[in-house]
Amino acid sequence: MTGYLVRRAADVPEPPYDAHGHRRRTLVGEDDGSVHTGFGVCELRPDGRVPAHVHSYEESFHILGGTVVLDLPEGSWLLEEGDYGVLPTGVPHAWRGTGGTAARWADMLAPVPRARYGHDTQRVRDLPARHPVRIDVRDPRTRSFGHFEPAQMDPGKQSQDLLAVSASMRTALLVYSGITVKMMVDGDLGAVASTMFMVQYAPDGVAGSHDHPFEETYYFLEGEADAVFDGEHHRLGPGDCAWAGAGCVHGFANAGQGPLRWLETQAPQPPPRHSYRFTRDWEYLREALES
């Protein structure tokens, strides 16, 4: 089995809607050799629903477009483009369509659902369909949710208004050489099996080849990337998806003149040390030992 996967947007057909007006396009799953990552894009018609159920895995999501209602035992929440959150293992939940257009969201399921066990999902009793309210990321009662705006990725245009939507240091912007990272879902948000965050490269942004002791998924939203996975080069753009298994050597560079942005996930969560193994460091050590 290959250590990585590249899926072009045009090569993955949209499945039909089910009887409830919901469909999910699987981009990474059990059949691809993944152990920790189930990644896909869901769509729900305005009159559709996903009946109440529980998973024996953790589910993170990021709303890509439209609005949708998420019903939980403690309340109902109106989610819109840019919202994200985590649903812990075993939490009953349901989705309801709303608005005038279909809602779309990316989901990350960790560990990967297993077909032989009914995709590790069980129906439960219907939840009350309460009047939905908007999330408030500064309210501790909704600390499992957050909101992202693309402007948050520009380190030179931060403002108190933008920073005010950050409920804790977990959402601080990390700035590297030509690369910015905005954490969304991690242990501070309540996740235990995976992370989800936004990555943006400036026109000169480059990440040298490296690998990890965990799986990563990249869903491209803006710009074009020159990506390499285990020595194979790929040009990736909006709607494309890639997955790197543990030990896959990979790297990225911005192939355009504008920003390059993607949604990234990791599973299991990175260890506190030795999360990155850069090729350049081992080449330096080899040369130092030979001399």
C-alpha positions as CSV (number, residue, x, y, z in Angstrom):
1,M,0.0,0.0,0.0
2,T,1.4,3.4,-0.9
3,G,2.3,5.8,1.9
4,Y,0.3,8.6,0.4
5,L,-2.8,9.4,-1.6
6,V,-3.7,12.3,-4.0
7,R,-7.3,12.8,-5.0
8,R,-8.2,15.4,-7.6
9,A,-11.5,17.2,-7.2
10,A,-12.6,16.2,-10.7
11,D,-11.8,12.5,-10.1
12,V,-14.2,12.0,-7.2
13,P,-17.8,12.0,-8.3
14,E,-20.5,13.3,-6.0
15,P,-22.5,10.5,-4.6
16,P,-26.3,10.7,-4.7
17,Y,-28.3,12.1,-1.8
18,D,-29.7,9.6,0.6
19,A,-33.3,9.4,1.6
20,H,-32.8,12.2,4.1
21,G,-31.2,14.7,1.7
22,H,-27.6,14.1,2.9
23,R,-24.5,12.9,1.0
24,R,-20.8,12.5,1.9
25,R,-17.9,12.3,-0.6
26,T,-15.2,10.2,1.0
27,L,-11.7,11.5,0.2
28,V,-9.7,9.4,2.7
29,G,-10.9,6.2,4.3
30,E,-10.3,2.7,5.3
31,D,-10.0,1.4,1.7
32,D,-7.0,3.8,1.2
33,G,-4.9,2.2,3.9
34,S,-5.7,4.8,6.5
35,V,-5.9,3.7,10.1
36,H,-6.4,7.0,11.9
37,T,-8.0,9.2,9.3
38,G,-11.5,9.3,7.8
39,F,-11.8,12.6,5.8
40,G,-14.7,13.7,3.6
41,V,-16.9,16.5,2.4
42,C,-20.6,16.4,3.4
43,E,-23.6,18.2,1.9
44,L,-27.1,18.6,3.3
45,R,-30.0,20.0,1.4
46,P,-32.0,22.8,3.1
47,D,-34.9,20.4,3.8
48,G,-32.5,17.5,4.7
49,R,-31.4,16.0,8.0
50,V,-29.0,13.5,9.5
51,P,-30.9,11.6,12.2
52,A,-29.5,11.4,15.7
53,H,-26.6,9.0,16.1
54,V,-23.4,8.3,18.0
55,H,-19.9,7.3,16.8
56,S,-17.2,5.3,18.5
57,Y,-14.8,7.8,17.0
58,E,-14.1,11.5,17.3
59,E,-15.5,13.9,14.6
60,S,-14.2,17.3,13.8
61,F,-15.8,19.6,11.2
62,H,-15.3,22.9,9.4
63,I,-18.2,24.5,7.6
64,L,-17.3,25.3,4.0
65,G,-20.5,27.0,2.8
66,G,-24.1,27.6,3.7
67,T,-25.8,27.2,7.1
68,V,-26.7,24.1,9.0
69,V,-28.2,23.3,12.5
70,L,-26.3,20.9,14.8
71,D,-28.5,19.4,17.5
72,L,-26.8,18.2,20.7
73,P,-28.3,17.1,24.0
74,E,-27.6,20.5,25.6
75,G,-28.9,22.6,22.8
76,S,-29.1,23.4,19.1
77,W,-26.6,25.5,17.3
78,L,-26.8,27.4,14.0
79,L,-23.5,27.0,12.1
80,E,-22.4,29.0,9.2
81,E,-19.4,29.3,6.8
82,G,-16.1,29.4,8.8
83,D,-17.5,27.7,12.0
84,Y,-15.7,24.6,13.2
85,G,-15.9,22.2,16.2
86,V,-15.3,18.8,17.6
87,L,-17.8,16.1,18.6
88,P,-16.3,13.7,21.1
89,T,-16.7,10.0,20.9
90,G,-20.2,8.8,22.1
91,V,-21.9,12.2,22.0
92,P,-25.4,12.0,20.5
93,H,-25.9,14.5,17.7
94,A,-28.0,15.3,14.6
95,W,-27.8,17.7,11.7
96,R,-30.7,19.7,10.2
97,G,-30.7,21.7,6.9
98,T,-31.7,25.3,6.9
99,G,-31.4,28.4,4.7
100,G,-31.9,28.6,1.0
101,T,-28.9,26.5,-0.2
102,A,-27.3,23.3,0.6
103,A,-24.7,23.3,3.5
104,R,-21.2,21.9,2.9
105,W,-18.7,20.9,5.5
106,A,-15.5,19.0,5.8
107,D,-15.3,16.3,8.4
108,M,-12.4,14.5,10.1
109,L,-13.2,11.1,11.7
110,A,-10.5,9.6,14.0
111,P,-9.8,6.7,14.1
112,V,-11.1,5.7,10.7
113,P,-14.6,4.2,10.7
114,R,-14.6,0.4,9.9
115,A,-17.1,-0.9,7.4
116,R,-17.2,-4.4,9.0
117,Y,-18.5,-2.8,12.2
118,G,-21.2,-0.7,10.6
119,H,-18.8,2.2,10.2
120,D,-18.8,2.4,14.0
121,T,-22.1,4.3,14.1
122,Q,-25.4,3.7,15.9
123,R,-28.7,5.4,15.6
124,V,-30.2,6.8,18.9
125,R,-33.4,8.4,20.0
126,D,-34.3,11.7,18.3
127,L,-33.0,14.8,20.0
128,P,-35.3,17.8,20.7
129,A,-35.3,20.2,17.7
130,R,-34.8,23.4,19.7
131,H,-34.6,26.9,18.2
132,P,-30.9,27.2,17.1
133,V,-28.6,29.9,18.4
134,R,-25.3,31.1,17.1
135,I,-22.1,29.9,18.8
136,D,-20.2,32.3,21.0
137,V,-16.5,31.3,21.0
138,R,-15.8,33.4,24.1
139,D,-18.6,31.6,26.1
140,P,-17.1,28.6,28.0
141,R,-20.4,26.7,27.4
142,T,-19.6,26.5,23.7
143,R,-15.9,26.0,24.0
144,S,-16.1,23.0,21.7
145,F,-16.7,25.4,18.7
146,G,-14.9,28.2,17.0
147,H,-15.0,30.5,14.0
148,F,-12.4,31.1,11.3
149,E,-12.0,34.0,8.9
150,P,-9.4,34.1,6.1
151,A,-8.3,37.5,7.4
152,Q,-7.0,35.8,10.5
153,M,-4.2,34.2,8.4
154,D,-2.5,37.6,7.6
155,P,-0.1,38.5,10.4
156,G,0.1,42.1,9.2
157,K,-3.6,42.8,9.4
158,Q,-4.5,41.5,12.9
159,S,-6.9,43.7,15.0
160,Q,-8.6,43.5,18.3
161,D,-11.9,42.6,16.6
162,L,-10.2,39.6,14.9
163,L,-8.4,38.6,18.1
164,A,-11.6,38.8,20.1
165,V,-12.9,35.7,18.5
166,S,-10.0,33.7,20.0
167,A,-11.1,32.1,23.3
168,S,-7.7,31.0,24.4
169,M,-4.0,30.8,23.3
170,R,-4.8,27.7,21.4
171,T,-6.0,29.9,18.5
172,A,-2.9,32.1,18.4
173,L,-1.4,32.5,15.0
174,L,1.9,30.7,14.4
175,V,4.1,32.5,12.0
176,Y,7.1,30.8,10.2
177,S,9.2,31.9,7.2
178,G,6.4,32.5,4.7
179,I,4.0,30.2,6.5
180,T,1.2,30.9,8.9
181,V,-0.8,28.3,10.9
182,K,-4.1,28.9,12.7
183,M,-5.0,26.1,15.1
184,M,-8.7,25.2,15.2
185,V,-9.3,21.8,16.8
186,D,-6.8,20.4,19.3
187,G,-6.6,19.1,22.9
188,D,-7.5,22.5,24.3
189,L,-10.8,22.4,22.4
190,G,-11.5,18.9,23.8
191,A,-10.2,16.7,20.9
192,V,-8.1,13.6,22.0
193,A,-7.6,11.7,18.7
194,S,-6.8,14.4,16.1
195,T,-6.2,18.0,15.2
196,M,-7.6,20.4,12.6
197,F,-6.0,23.7,11.5
198,M,-5.6,26.2,8.7
199,V,-2.3,26.7,6.8
200,Q,-1.4,29.5,4.5
201,Y,1.7,30.0,2.4
202,A,2.9,33.4,1.2
203,P,4.2,33.4,-2.5
204,D,7.7,32.5,-1.2
205,G,6.5,29.9,1.4
206,V,8.3,26.6,1.4
207,A,8.3,23.6,3.7
208,G,11.2,21.3,3.3
209,S,10.8,17.6,3.0
210,H,10.0,15.8,6.3
211,D,7.8,13.1,7.7
212,H,5.8,12.4,10.9
213,P,4.8,9.5,13.2
214,F,1.2,10.2,12.4
215,E,-1.2,10.7,9.4
216,E,-1.9,14.0,7.8
217,T,-4.6,15.2,5.4
218,Y,-4.6,18.4,3.3
219,Y,-7.8,19.8,1.6
220,F,-6.8,22.7,-0.7
221,L,-9.0,25.8,-0.6
222,E,-7.0,28.6,-2.4
223,G,-4.0,28.9,-4.7
224,E,-1.8,26.2,-6.2
225,A,0.8,24.0,-4.4
226,D,3.8,22.1,-5.6
227,A,3.7,19.0,-3.4
228,V,6.1,16.1,-3.2
229,F,5.2,12.8,-1.5
230,D,7.9,10.1,-1.3
231,G,9.7,11.6,-4.3
232,E,6.6,12.0,-6.5
233,H,5.7,15.6,-7.5
234,H,2.1,16.9,-7.8
235,R,0.5,20.2,-8.6
236,L,-2.6,20.6,-6.4
237,G,-5.3,23.3,-6.3
238,P,-8.8,24.1,-4.8
239,G,-10.9,21.0,-4.1
240,D,-7.9,18.6,-4.4
241,C,-7.1,16.5,-1.4
242,A,-3.9,14.6,-0.3
243,W,-3.1,12.2,2.6
244,A,0.3,11.3,3.9
245,G,0.6,8.2,6.0
246,A,3.1,7.9,8.9
247,G,6.6,7.9,7.5
248,C,5.7,9.4,4.1
249,V,8.3,12.1,3.3
250,H,6.5,15.2,2.0
251,G,7.0,18.9,1.4
252,F,5.2,21.9,-0.1
253,A,5.9,25.1,-2.0
254,N,3.6,27.9,-3.2
255,A,3.3,27.5,-6.9
256,G,1.4,30.8,-7.5
257,Q,1.7,34.5,-7.0
258,G,-1.0,34.8,-4.4
259,P,-1.7,33.0,-1.1
260,L,-1.9,29.2,-0.9
261,R,-4.3,27.9,1.8
262,W,-5.5,24.5,2.9
263,L,-7.3,22.8,5.7
264,E,-5.1,20.3,7.4
265,T,-5.7,17.4,9.9
266,Q,-3.4,15.2,11.9
267,A,-4.2,11.8,13.6
268,P,-3.3,10.7,16.1
269,Q,-2.4,13.9,17.8
270,P,1.3,14.7,17.5
271,P,3.6,13.7,20.3
272,P,5.1,16.4,22.5
273,R,8.6,15.8,21.0
274,H,9.9,14.5,17.7
275,S,6.8,15.3,15.6
276,Y,8.9,16.4,12.7
277,R,11.8,14.6,11.0
278,F,13.4,16.9,8.4
279,T,15.4,15.4,5.6
280,R,17.9,18.2,5.7
281,D,18.8,17.5,9.4
282,W,19.6,13.8,8.6
283,E,21.6,14.8,5.5
284,Y,23.6,17.3,7.6
285,L,24.3,14.6,10.2
286,R,25.4,12.1,7.5
287,E,27.8,14.6,6.0
288,A,29.2,15.6,9.5
289,L,29.8,11.9,10.3
290,E,31.5,11.2,7.0
291,S,33.8,14.2,7.4
